[in-house]
Amino acid sequence: MHAAVPTLPTTFARLLEGAAPILALAPMQDVTDARFWALIQQRGGADVYWTEYFRVHAVSRLEKWIVADIETNPTGRPIVAQMIGNDIPSLLRTARELEKLPVAAIDLNLGCPAPIVFKKCAGGGLLREPQRIDAILGALRDAIRIKFTVKTRLGFHAVGEFERLLPIFARHALDALTIHVRTVAQGYRLPVHYDFVRTAVAALRCPVIGNGHIYSARQAQTVLAETGAHGLMIGRGVIRNPWLFNQIRQQLRGEPVVLPTGREVLAYIHELWESQVRLDAPEKIQCERMKKFMNYLGEGVAEDFLYRIRRSQTRREFFDLCRNFLDHDQPLPLAPADVHP
Ligand SMILES: Cc1cc2nc3c(=O)[nH]c(=O)nc-3n(C[C@H](O)[C@H](O)[C@H](O)COP(=O)(O)O)c2cc1C
């Protein structure tokens, strides 16, 4: 007789309780759809996938395309649905709707740095009002029956604000806290502050997941060891190197880390084009869509490559360039210059 196959929420619960670090694909608007999840899963994959955020306000409706991604879920792994907003009745209504979908957890975004979001005091904007966060987390924790997680930055203006936020996170029995180790004001600039992940691990009962500027397996291993984090969430590093989760697992098992060859990277770019580009759009628009991904990936190939890719206007130009740089069997580390591959 076969053992019962665990449901995806059970899988997520086991990841939270287990000893092995959780490797999560970060939510990235306009990038991390089901088609992108599938490409990553085919290359080893994350343990869990976050959706981009559902916008929540008085008259919001669940974004249909994110719901479709959740229902399609081509990964076989748990999905966490993220919400952004600050109106408690609307957040509660949305959480109830999300609980009816096949998601393993509901996550609240406390980190988005886009001015259009933070000026409305949502996402990272809420970090300026800890008491409001306290009320929101209390209401959501009471209402949500499945796992409830939060993704935060360290503060709005200064990392020192984290000291005031931490007791609030501790109070609400979160099922996990992901910390993007920057302030909102910092946007996506360096430095990253992983020491605050260590502080959070010591202060919280729930698993803490570190996030920000992870680009290599060795760096991931060091951050896990130095912070005691229960896992890592990675975004841009995985667009750039979709094999990264697998490489981290190899590194943690003490095995040699297998780098992709130029041709494997070329095949990934082809698959991105096939899955991400609207084939009925003009070629210039198709190239623009690909540049969204190439901005991250291109730098890992060669500086000159990215410069030239940004100027391509047709599919032919685009792929001629890709072939010039990538039609070879040499291994590619794909990491930035400041990160040891
Ligand atoms: C294009 C893009 C879109 C993003 N969209 C979201 C989002 O919807 N929700 C969220 O919590 N974070 C979002 N983020 C932030 C990432 O989840 C992550 O916290 C950040 O990129 C730092 O991690 P990384 O250095 O591994 O990319 C986005 C980041 C990028 C680059």
The ligand as an ORCA input file, in Angstrom:
! r2SCAN-3c Opt
* xyz 0 1
  C      10.939     43.231    -10.280
  C      10.699     43.035     -8.794
  C       9.402     42.906     -8.326
  C       9.166     42.707     -6.957
  N       7.874     42.502     -6.510
  C       7.668     42.191     -5.188
  C       6.365     41.838     -4.693
  O       5.366     41.764     -5.424
  N       6.258     41.555     -3.350
  C       7.338     41.600     -2.495
  O       7.198     41.314     -1.292
  N       8.566     41.910     -2.948
  C       8.759     42.184     -4.257
  N      10.031     42.437     -4.697
  C      11.171     42.318     -3.747
  C      11.742     40.884     -3.785
  O      10.792     39.941     -3.345
  C      12.999     40.784     -2.885
  O      12.626     41.104     -1.571
  C      14.113     41.719     -3.334
  O      14.294     41.667     -4.725
  C      15.441     41.362     -2.638
  O      15.815     40.034     -2.899
  P      16.899     39.649     -4.048
  O      18.117     40.496     -3.786
  O      17.131     38.185     -3.857
  O      16.259     40.010     -5.370
  C      10.266     42.668     -6.038
  C      11.568     42.818     -6.549
  C      11.805     42.996     -7.900
  C      13.233     43.128     -8.379
*
